[in-house]
Amino acid sequence: MASKQQIIDERQANLPLPDQPPQASDFNSADARTVNVGAGGRQEDLSHSGLGGDTLREPATTDTVGSTGRQAKDGLSGIPNDAVTRDQKDHSGLDQTTGKDYGYPQKNDPSAGVKQ
């Protein structure tokens, strides 16, 4: 049986080598090419609303806030009623997103133990 050090040496020999010579990082530079990020650049729209530049990268205004996130994804006209507290669910301005609660049918009641 191989010793622990022999196993370590064998596994290290199979590892890929880093680039030779390594390139010095320059994280203090204002030049984005040397830092390798797109600092300040707009890459793509990340929102469901198509307003990614307005809502994700800059301060949101009242015109663009309502058409972001779940409201834009699900095509809702207001705040989803399942996103508010129970006592606020039936207020005006909320979109109906939860179905009627019929409770548990007696045959499927998990507190009943065995199915009847």
DSSP file (Angstrom, degrees, kcal/mol; ACC not computed):
  #  RESIDUE AA STRUCTURE BP1 BP2  ACC     N-H-->O    O-->H-N    N-H-->O    O-->H-N    TCO  KAPPA ALPHA  PHI   PSI    X-CA   Y-CA   Z-CA
    1    1 A M              0   0    0      0, 0.0     2,-0.1     0, 0.0     0, 0.0   0.000 360.0 360.0 360.0 138.6    0.0    0.0    0.0
    2    2 A A        -     0   0    0      1,-0.1     2,-0.0     2,-0.1     0, 0.0  -0.422 360.0-113.3 -74.3 146.6    1.3    3.5   -0.9
    3    3 A S     >  -     0   0    0     -2,-0.1     4,-2.0     1,-0.1     5,-0.2  -0.292  28.0-106.3 -74.3 165.5    2.1    5.9    1.9
    4    4 A K  H  > S+     0   0    0      1,-0.2     4,-2.2     2,-0.2     5,-0.1   0.896 120.7  51.9 -59.5 -42.0    0.1    9.0    2.4
    5    5 A Q  H  > S+     0   0    0      1,-0.2     4,-2.5     2,-0.2    -1,-0.2   0.870 107.5  52.5 -65.8 -36.8    2.9   11.2    1.0
    6    6 A Q  H  > S+     0   0    0      2,-0.2     4,-2.2     1,-0.2    -1,-0.2   0.895 109.1  49.6 -65.7 -39.3    3.1    9.1   -2.2
    7    7 A I  H  X S+     0   0    0     -4,-2.0     4,-2.3     2,-0.2    -2,-0.2   0.918 111.5  49.0 -64.5 -43.4   -0.6    9.4   -2.8
    8    8 A I  H  X S+     0   0    0     -4,-2.2     4,-2.4     1,-0.2    -2,-0.2   0.928 111.8  48.6 -62.0 -46.0   -0.3   13.2   -2.3
    9    9 A D  H  X S+     0   0    0     -4,-2.5     4,-1.8     1,-0.2    -1,-0.2   0.890 111.2  50.5 -62.6 -39.8    2.6   13.4   -4.7
   10   10 A E  H  X S+     0   0    0     -4,-2.2     4,-0.9     1,-0.2    -1,-0.2   0.913 112.3  46.2 -65.1 -42.5    0.8   11.3   -7.3
   11   11 A R  H  < S+     0   0    0     -4,-2.3     4,-0.5     1,-0.2     3,-0.5   0.882 111.0  52.3 -69.1 -37.8   -2.3   13.5   -7.2
   12   12 A Q  H >< S+     0   0    0     -4,-2.4     3,-1.0     1,-0.2    -1,-0.2   0.859 104.2  57.5 -65.4 -34.7   -0.3   16.7   -7.4
   13   13 A A  H 3< S+     0   0    0     -4,-1.8    -1,-0.2     1,-0.2    -2,-0.2   0.779 104.0  53.5 -66.9 -25.7    1.5   15.5  -10.5
   14   14 A N  T 3< S+     0   0    0     -4,-0.9    -1,-0.2    -3,-0.5    -2,-0.2   0.568  86.1 103.3 -85.9  -9.4   -1.9   15.1  -12.2
   15   15 A L  S <  S-     0   0    0     -3,-1.0     2,-0.1    -4,-0.5    -3,-0.0  -0.473  79.9-109.2 -73.3 143.5   -3.0   18.6  -11.5
   16   16 A P        -     0   0    0      0, 0.0    -1,-0.1     0, 0.0    -2,-0.1  -0.434  33.6-118.1 -69.9 147.1   -2.8   21.1  -14.5
   17   17 A L        -     0   0    0     -2,-0.1     3,-0.1     1,-0.1     2,-0.0  -0.561  27.4-111.5 -83.6 149.0   -0.2   23.7  -14.3
   18   18 A P        -     0   0    0      0, 0.0    -1,-0.1     0, 0.0     0, 0.0  -0.281  51.0 -71.7 -72.2 166.4   -1.1   27.4  -14.1
   19   19 A D        -     0   0    0      2,-0.1     4,-0.0     1,-0.1     0, 0.0  -0.308  61.7-106.6 -57.6 138.8   -0.3   29.7  -17.0
   20   20 A Q  S    S+     0   0    0      1,-0.2    -1,-0.1    -3,-0.1     3,-0.0  -0.952 100.7  17.2-114.6 132.5    3.5   30.4  -17.3
   21   21 A P  S    S-     0   0    0      0, 0.0    -1,-0.2     0, 0.0    -2,-0.1   0.789  95.7-128.9 -74.8 152.6    4.5   33.1  -16.4
   22   22 A P        -     0   0    0      0, 0.0     2,-0.4     0, 0.0    -2,-0.1  -0.359  21.6-118.7 -66.2 146.0    1.5   34.3  -14.4
   23   23 A Q        -     0   0    0      1,-0.1     2,-0.2    -3,-0.0    -4,-0.0  -0.721  28.0-116.0 -88.2 131.4    0.2   37.8  -15.3
   24   24 A A        -     0   0    0     -2,-0.4     2,-0.2     1,-0.1    -1,-0.1  -0.450  29.4-127.2 -67.1 132.5    0.3   40.3  -12.6
   25   25 A S        -     0   0    0     -2,-0.2     2,-0.3     1,-0.1    10,-0.1  -0.550  16.5-162.4 -81.9 148.8   -3.1   41.5  -11.5
   26   26 A D    >   +     0   0    0      8,-0.6     3,-0.9    -2,-0.2     8,-0.1  -0.678  24.7 156.8-131.5  76.8   -3.8   45.2  -11.4
   27   27 A F  T 3  S+     0   0    0     -2,-0.3    -1,-0.1     1,-0.2     8,-0.1   0.562  70.5  63.0 -81.3  -6.8   -6.9   45.8   -9.3
   28   28 A N  T 3  S+     0   0    0     -3,-0.1    -1,-0.2     2,-0.0     2,-0.2   0.464  82.0 105.0 -93.3  -1.3   -6.0   49.4   -8.5
   29   29 A S    <   -     0   0    0     -3,-0.9    -3,-0.0     2,-0.1     6,-0.0  -0.473  64.2-147.6 -80.8 149.4   -6.2   50.5  -12.1
   30   30 A A  S    S+     0   0    0     -2,-0.2     2,-0.7     4,-0.0    -1,-0.1   0.475  75.4 101.1 -88.0  -4.4   -9.1   52.5  -13.4
   31   31 A D    >>  -     0   0    0      1,-0.2     4,-1.0     2,-0.0     3,-1.0  -0.736  63.2-156.9 -84.9 113.4   -8.6   50.7  -16.8
   32   32 A A  H 3>>S+     0   0    0     -2,-0.7     4,-1.5     1,-0.3     5,-1.2   0.753  87.0  66.8 -65.2 -24.6  -11.2   48.0  -17.0
   33   33 A R  H 345S+     0   0    0      1,-0.2    -1,-0.3     2,-0.2     5,-0.0   0.868 103.5  44.3 -65.7 -34.7   -9.2   46.0  -19.5
   34   34 A T  H <45S+     0   0    0     -3,-1.0    -8,-0.6     1,-0.2    -1,-0.2   0.755 114.5  48.1 -81.8 -23.4   -6.5   45.2  -16.9
   35   35 A V  H  <5S-     0   0    0     -4,-1.0    -2,-0.2     2,-0.2    -1,-0.2   0.665 103.6-134.4 -87.7 -18.3   -9.0   44.4  -14.1
   36   36 A N  T  <5 +     0   0    0     -4,-1.5     2,-0.3     1,-0.3    -3,-0.2   0.866  65.0 107.8  67.6  40.5  -11.0   42.1  -16.5
   37   37 A V  S   <S-     0   0    0     -5,-1.2     2,-0.7     2,-0.1    -1,-0.3  -0.945  75.9-119.6-136.1 162.0  -14.5   43.4  -15.7
   38   38 A G    >   -     0   0    0     -2,-0.3     3,-1.8    -3,-0.1     2,-0.1  -0.373  42.6-176.2 -94.5  54.3  -17.0   45.5  -17.6
   39   39 A A  T 3  S+     0   0    0     -2,-0.7    -7,-0.1     1,-0.3     3,-0.1  -0.306  70.4   0.1 -58.6 123.9  -17.0   48.2  -14.9
   40   40 A G  T 3  S+     0   0    0      1,-0.3    -1,-0.3    -2,-0.1     2,-0.2   0.252 105.3 118.3  83.6 -13.6  -19.6   50.8  -15.8
   41   41 A G    <   -     0   0    0     -3,-1.8     2,-0.7     1,-0.0    -1,-0.3  -0.601  65.2-128.0 -87.8 148.0  -20.6   49.1  -19.0
   42   42 A R        +     0   0    0     -2,-0.2     3,-0.1     1,-0.2    -3,-0.0  -0.850  27.2 179.5 -95.4 115.9  -24.1   47.8  -19.6
   43   43 A Q        -     0   0    0     -2,-0.7     2,-0.3     1,-0.3    -1,-0.2   0.957  54.3 -36.8 -83.5 -54.7  -23.9   44.2  -20.7
   44   44 A E        -     0   0    0      8,-0.0     2,-0.5     9,-0.0    -1,-0.3  -0.975  66.4 -78.3-164.2 167.1  -27.5   43.1  -21.2
   45   45 A D        +     0   0    0     -2,-0.3    -3,-0.0     1,-0.1     6,-0.0  -0.674  37.6 179.7 -79.0 123.0  -31.0   43.5  -19.9
   46   46 A L        +     0   0    0     -2,-0.5     2,-0.1     3,-0.0    -1,-0.1   0.466  51.2  88.8-101.8  -4.1  -31.5   41.4  -16.8
   47   47 A S  S    S-     0   0    0      1,-0.1     3,-0.2    21,-0.0     5,-0.2  -0.481  73.9-131.3 -97.4 165.5  -35.1   42.3  -16.0
   48   48 A H  S    S+     0   0    0      1,-0.2    -1,-0.1    -2,-0.1    20,-0.1   0.648 103.5  62.2 -81.7 -17.0  -38.4   40.7  -17.2
   49   49 A S  S    S-     0   0    0      1,-0.0    -1,-0.2    18,-0.0    19,-0.1   0.656 104.9-120.6 -86.7 -15.3  -39.8   44.1  -18.1
   50   50 A G  S    S+     0   0    0     -3,-0.2     3,-0.2     1,-0.0    -2,-0.1   0.552  92.4 100.3  83.6   7.1  -37.3   45.0  -20.8
   51   51 A L    >>  +     0   0    0     16,-0.2     4,-2.4     1,-0.1     3,-0.9  -0.084  36.0 134.6-112.5  31.7  -36.4   48.1  -18.7
   52   52 A G  H 3>> +     0   0    0      1,-0.3     4,-2.5     2,-0.2     5,-0.8   0.838  69.8  52.2 -54.3 -40.7  -33.2   46.6  -17.2
   53   53 A G  H 345S+     0   0    0      1,-0.2     4,-0.3    -3,-0.2    -1,-0.3   0.845 115.6  41.6 -65.7 -32.9  -31.1   49.7  -17.8
   54   54 A D  H <45S+     0   0    0     -3,-0.9    -2,-0.2     3,-0.1    -1,-0.2   0.836 125.3  31.6 -82.2 -33.5  -33.6   51.9  -16.1
   55   55 A T  H  <5S+     0   0    0     -4,-2.4     5,-0.2     5,-0.1    -3,-0.2   0.749 124.8  34.4-101.7 -25.8  -34.5   49.7  -13.2
   56   56 A L  T  <5S+     0   0    0     -4,-2.5    -3,-0.2    -5,-0.3    -2,-0.1   0.749 123.8  34.2-102.7 -26.1  -31.4   47.7  -12.3
   57   57 A R  S   <S+     0   0    0     -5,-0.8    -3,-0.1    -4,-0.3    -4,-0.1   0.609 119.4  35.8-106.7 -15.0  -28.5   50.1  -13.0
   58   58 A E  S    S-     0   0    0     -5,-0.2     2,-0.1    -4,-0.2    -1,-0.0  -0.852 101.8 -70.0-133.1 166.9  -30.0   53.4  -12.0
   59   59 A P        -     0   0    0      0, 0.0     2,-0.2     0, 0.0    -3,-0.1  -0.365  55.5-121.0 -59.6 134.6  -32.4   54.7   -9.4
   60   60 A A        -     0   0    0     -5,-0.2     2,-0.2    -4,-0.1    -5,-0.1  -0.545  24.3-153.3 -79.2 141.7  -35.9   53.5  -10.1
   61   61 A T    >>  -     0   0    0     -2,-0.2     4,-1.7    -7,-0.1     3,-0.6  -0.623  33.0-101.0-106.0 170.6  -38.7   56.0  -10.7
   62   62 A T  H 3> S+     0   0    0      1,-0.2     4,-0.7    -2,-0.2    -1,-0.0   0.780 119.7  59.7 -65.2 -25.2  -42.4   55.6  -10.1
   63   63 A D  H 34 S+     0   0    0      1,-0.2    -1,-0.2     2,-0.1     4,-0.1   0.855 115.2  32.2 -70.2 -33.7  -43.0   55.1  -13.8
   64   64 A T  H X4 S+     0   0    0     -3,-0.6     3,-0.8     1,-0.1    -2,-0.2   0.617 101.4  76.2-100.8 -14.1  -40.7   52.0  -14.0
   65   65 A V  H >< S+     0   0    0     -4,-1.7     3,-1.1     1,-0.2    -2,-0.1   0.897  90.6  56.4 -67.0 -39.5  -41.1   50.5  -10.6
   66   66 A G  T 3< S+     0   0    0     -4,-0.7    -1,-0.2     1,-0.3    -2,-0.1   0.651 104.0  54.1 -68.7 -15.0  -44.5   48.9  -11.3
   67   67 A S  T <  S+     0   0    0     -3,-0.8     2,-0.3    -4,-0.1    -1,-0.3  -0.115  92.5  90.3-113.2  37.5  -43.3   47.0  -14.3
   68   68 A T  S X> S+     0   0    0     -3,-1.1     3,-1.0   -20,-0.1     4,-0.6  -0.811  77.3   1.0-124.5 167.6  -40.4   45.1  -12.8
   69   69 A G  H 3> S-     0   0    0     -2,-0.3     4,-2.3     1,-0.2     3,-0.3  -0.243 125.8  -8.8  62.5-138.6  -39.9   41.8  -11.1
   70   70 A R  H 3> S+     0   0    0      1,-0.2     4,-2.9     2,-0.2     6,-0.3   0.840 131.6  61.9 -65.5 -34.0  -42.9   39.5  -10.7
   71   71 A Q  H <>>S+     0   0    0     -3,-1.0     5,-2.1     1,-0.2     4,-0.5   0.915 111.5  38.7 -59.0 -42.3  -45.4   42.1  -11.9
   72   72 A A  H  <5S+     0   0    0     -4,-0.6     3,-0.3    -3,-0.3    -2,-0.2   0.898 116.3  51.4 -74.3 -40.7  -43.6   42.2  -15.3
   73   73 A K  H  <5S+     0   0    0     -4,-2.3    -2,-0.2     1,-0.2    -3,-0.2   0.917 120.3  32.7 -63.9 -44.9  -43.0   38.5  -15.5
   74   74 A D  H  <5S-     0   0    0     -4,-2.9    -1,-0.2    -5,-0.2    -2,-0.2   0.418 109.1-117.8 -94.4   1.0  -46.6   37.4  -14.7
   75   75 A G  T  <5 +     0   0    0     -4,-0.5    -3,-0.2    -3,-0.3     2,-0.2   0.868  53.9 166.8  68.0  37.1  -48.2   40.4  -16.4
   76   76 A L      < -     0   0    0     -5,-2.1    -1,-0.2    -6,-0.3     3,-0.0  -0.551  36.8-150.0 -86.6 150.3  -49.8   41.7  -13.3
   77   77 A S  S    S+     0   0    0     -2,-0.2     2,-0.2     2,-0.1    -1,-0.1   0.606  78.2   5.8 -92.6 -13.2  -51.3   45.2  -13.0
   78   78 A G  S    S-     0   0    0     -7,-0.1    16,-0.2   -11,-0.0    -2,-0.1  -0.766 103.8 -46.1-148.1-167.2  -50.6   45.6   -9.3
   79   79 A I  E     -a   94   0A   0     14,-0.9    16,-2.7    -2,-0.2     2,-0.1  -0.517  65.3-108.0 -70.3 135.6  -48.9   44.0   -6.3
   80   80 A P  E >   -a   95   0A   0      0, 0.0     3,-1.8     0, 0.0    16,-0.2  -0.437  20.2-134.5 -64.7 137.1  -49.7   40.3   -6.1
   81   81 A N  G >  S+     0   0    0     14,-2.5     3,-0.8     1,-0.3    15,-0.1   0.676 103.3  63.5 -71.3 -13.9  -52.1   39.6   -3.2
   82   82 A D  G 3  S+     0   0    0     13,-0.2    -1,-0.3     1,-0.2     4,-0.1   0.394  93.3  65.3 -86.6   6.4  -50.0   36.7   -2.0
   83   83 A A  G <  S+     0   0    0     -3,-1.8     2,-0.2     2,-0.1    -1,-0.2   0.323  95.2  68.1-104.2   5.6  -47.1   39.1   -1.3
   84   84 A V  S <  S-     0   0    0     -3,-0.8     5,-0.1     1,-0.1    -3,-0.0  -0.728  95.3 -80.6-119.1 170.6  -48.9   41.0    1.4
   85   85 A T    >   -     0   0    0     -2,-0.2     3,-1.6     1,-0.1     4,-0.5  -0.252  45.8-105.7 -68.7 160.0  -50.0   40.0    4.9
   86   86 A R  G >  S+     0   0    0      1,-0.3     3,-1.0     2,-0.2     4,-0.2   0.850 118.8  52.6 -57.0 -39.9  -53.2   38.0    5.5
   87   87 A D  G 3  S+     0   0    0      1,-0.2    -1,-0.3     2,-0.1     3,-0.2   0.615 109.7  50.2 -75.5  -9.8  -55.2   41.0    6.8
   88   88 A Q  G X  S+     0   0    0     -3,-1.6     3,-1.5     1,-0.1    -1,-0.2   0.416  80.0 101.8-102.4  -0.2  -54.2   43.1    3.7
   89   89 A K  T <  S+     0   0    0     -3,-1.0    -1,-0.1    -4,-0.5    -2,-0.1   0.783  80.2  46.4 -60.1 -33.9  -55.2   40.5    1.0
   90   90 A D  T 3  S+     0   0    0     -4,-0.2    -1,-0.3    -3,-0.2     2,-0.1   0.218  83.1 121.9 -98.9  16.5  -58.5   42.0   -0.1
   91   91 A H  S X  S-     0   0    0     -3,-1.5     3,-1.0     1,-0.1    -3,-0.0  -0.405  70.2 -97.3 -76.4 155.7  -57.5   45.6   -0.4
   92   92 A S  T 3  S+     0   0    0      1,-0.2    -1,-0.1    -2,-0.1     3,-0.1  -0.339 104.5  41.9 -69.9 153.9  -57.9   47.5   -3.7
   93   93 A G  T 3  S+     0   0    0      1,-0.3   -14,-0.9   -15,-0.0     2,-0.3   0.342  87.3 114.3  91.7  -5.9  -54.9   47.8   -6.0
   94   94 A L  E <   -a   79   0A   0     -3,-1.0     2,-0.4   -16,-0.2    -1,-0.3  -0.765  64.3-128.3 -97.9 144.5  -53.8   44.1   -5.4
   95   95 A D  E     -a   80   0A   0    -16,-2.7   -14,-2.5    -2,-0.3     2,-0.7  -0.757  25.6-116.1 -89.5 135.3  -53.8   41.6   -8.2
   96   96 A Q        +     0   0    0     -2,-0.4    -6,-0.0   -16,-0.2     3,-0.0  -0.600  52.0 150.7 -72.9 110.6  -55.6   38.3   -7.4
   97   97 A T        +     0   0    0     -2,-0.7     2,-0.4     2,-0.1    -1,-0.2   0.398  49.3  73.6-122.6  -2.3  -52.9   35.6   -7.6
   98   98 A T  S    S-     0   0    0      3,-0.0     3,-0.1     1,-0.0   -17,-0.0  -0.925  75.4-128.1-115.0 141.7  -54.1   33.0   -5.1
   99   99 A G        -     0   0    0     -2,-0.4     2,-0.1     1,-0.2    -2,-0.1  -0.255  44.0 -73.5 -76.5 170.7  -57.0   30.7   -5.8
  100  100 A K        -     0   0    0      1,-0.1     2,-0.9     2,-0.0    -1,-0.2  -0.415  47.2-123.4 -65.1 138.6  -60.0   30.2   -3.5
  101  101 A D        +     0   0    0      1,-0.2    -1,-0.1    -2,-0.1     3,-0.1  -0.763  34.1 172.5 -88.1 107.0  -59.1   28.3   -0.4
  102  102 A Y        -     0   0    0     -2,-0.9    -1,-0.2     1,-0.3    -2,-0.0   0.467  38.2-134.5 -90.6  -2.9  -61.4   25.3   -0.2
  103  103 A G        -     0   0    0     -3,-0.1    -1,-0.3     2,-0.0    -3,-0.0  -0.257  45.1 -39.7  76.6-171.2  -59.6   23.8    2.7
  104  104 A Y        -     0   0    0     -3,-0.1     5,-0.1     2,-0.0     2,-0.1  -0.767  57.9-123.7 -90.4 129.3  -58.7   20.1    2.8
  105  105 A P    >   -     0   0    0      0, 0.0     3,-1.2     0, 0.0     4,-0.4  -0.454  31.6-112.5 -62.8 148.5  -61.2   17.6    1.5
  106  106 A Q  G >  S+     0   0    0      1,-0.3     3,-0.8     2,-0.2    10,-0.1   0.826 114.7  55.0 -58.3 -34.2  -61.9   15.1    4.3
  107  107 A K  G 3  S+     0   0    0      1,-0.2     9,-0.4     8,-0.1    -1,-0.3   0.790 114.1  40.0 -70.7 -26.2  -60.2   12.2    2.5
  108  108 A N  G <  S+     0   0    0     -3,-1.2    -1,-0.2     7,-0.1    -2,-0.2   0.228  76.7 133.4-109.0  14.2  -57.0   14.1    2.1
  109  109 A D    X   -     0   0    0     -3,-0.8     3,-1.7    -4,-0.4     4,-0.3  -0.533  45.7-153.9 -68.9 115.6  -56.7   15.8    5.4
  110  110 A P  G >  S+     0   0    0      0, 0.0     3,-0.7     0, 0.0    -1,-0.2   0.737  92.4  58.9 -65.4 -21.1  -53.1   15.2    6.6
  111  111 A S  G 3  S+     0   0    0      1,-0.2     3,-0.1    -3,-0.0    -2,-0.1   0.609  89.0  74.2 -82.4  -9.3  -54.1   15.5   10.2
  112  112 A A  G <  S-     0   0    0     -3,-1.7     2,-1.0     1,-0.2    -1,-0.2   0.632  89.9-147.8 -77.6 -12.7  -56.6   12.6    9.9
  113  113 A G    <   +     0   0    0     -3,-0.7     2,-0.3    -4,-0.3    -1,-0.2  -0.723  68.6  40.6  88.0-102.0  -53.7   10.1    9.8
  114  114 A V  S    S-     0   0    0     -2,-1.0     2,-0.1    -3,-0.1    -3,-0.0  -0.628  91.5-109.0 -86.9 139.6  -54.8    7.2    7.6
  115  115 A K              0   0    0     -2,-0.3    -7,-0.1     1,-0.1    -8,-0.1  -0.403 360.0 360.0 -65.3 142.9  -56.7    7.9    4.4
  116  116 A Q              0   0    0     -9,-0.4    -1,-0.1   -10,-0.1    -9,-0.1   0.433 360.0 360.0 -94.3 360.0  -60.3    6.8    4.5
